[in-house]
């Protein structure tokens, strides 16, 4: 391994107990080669132009760029109003651009004022980003192109705009909401912590702190690949152990297609519509071990987009999951509807703990009195393999609301009063006496054709006692099994 020392001025500095020659960041990157450890020493690094990675690492010798405490990359770029919910493209600014690159790792780097994105990747693979702090940007990370795969984002921190949750009207971010066909004044905030377009998959987003943003994770696909076989795009995505806070729109939002998504052990604190599946085909979706709660309601006075939901479904009957969609052993403390409208299929909803707050015990305006559990425009059908079974819920209409959906409700645990120890504080341990252990293990179909079984005697929700529910371990989709499932469905 070659150690390369970097300072803002590229001069001679006292480092590691002796005087050493250093390089500027741009020169160090231009001279980089496999096996380099490029160390950014403390200082403010102003990048008037993007840093383009000129060459690849190797599996055995990746190129590592690592910042030390006090090393700050400052793009000094204002928001770019031309980028909103779309790919920034290779010509726009990013602190780091990786085009047709592989085996590169960025560690412990702070990036500020880098609009529209801090890191832009195109047709690149085997990239790792760890312990990074990013402030601002339409996107923290953006990936584009069918050759993008095997990307890991771990223990990173992103704040997009801390005025977004409370002081900016939702419609002022989303084009066409204020005036049909017109662009929104804050459209440049309609991005995500991790955004993508037309990528293959094998993405890991783990243990990140993502807050005060419009969206957190959004993987899109363009119309040119609409007829691609399932599994070619947005496949094998792991979203686990993250904390999503003050997310104004969607923490998790696949677009068009998603295959083998594992959304597990995340914390969702003050988020709007948590899991969006509007117009998404595919399946093998696993939501388990997640904790969600609130103590705040979004938007300034007069903002009508402040209700939210846990699941957001679409209305297109041709854009629904055709493979298993599993939701089990989650714990949610809610002020909003569970699902407002739309429809889905293949949804097995089992053994979750769903506790609704009492609006009479909350500050005025924090929760709509008489909040429904399910919206009037929601369509659920047992013929589409939708079922609710074994859920613990204290909503006053549970389970009578399922009278509108014959065959969907298979049984559950309706209770009165609070079910969590201190829901508004995020303590979602079950109160004693609210439930008893299940007398049968849970069976869940896996994406490789096997069936996972839970331990016996578990309690509802994500917490068993004070410990986390232990769900199945991630496994990639078996492509032969995927094809077999599609042939069976056909």
Secondary structure, DSSP 8 states (H G I E B T S, - for coil): -EEEEE-SS--EEEETTEEEE-B-HHHHHHT--TTEEEEE-SEEEE-SS-EE--S---SSS-EEEEE-TTEEEE------TT-SSS---TTS-EEEEEES-EEEEEES-EEES--SEEEEEES-EEEEEES-EEE--SEEEEEESTT-EEEEEES-EEES-TTHHHHS-GGGTSTTSSSTT---TTGGG--EEEEEES--EEEEEES-EEEEEEEEEEEE--GGGTTS-TTSSSEEEEEES-EEEEEEEEEEEE-SEEEEEEEES-EEEEESEEEEETT-EEEEEEEES-EEE-S---SSTT-S----EEEEE-S-TTSSB-S-EEEES-EEEESSEEEEEEE-SSEEEES-EEEE--GGGS-TTSS-TT--SEEEEEE--GGGT-EEEEEEE--TTTTGGGGGSTTTEEEEEE--S--EEEGGGTEEEE-TTS----SS--EEE-TTS-EEE--SS--SSSEETTEE----------HHHHHHHHHHH-
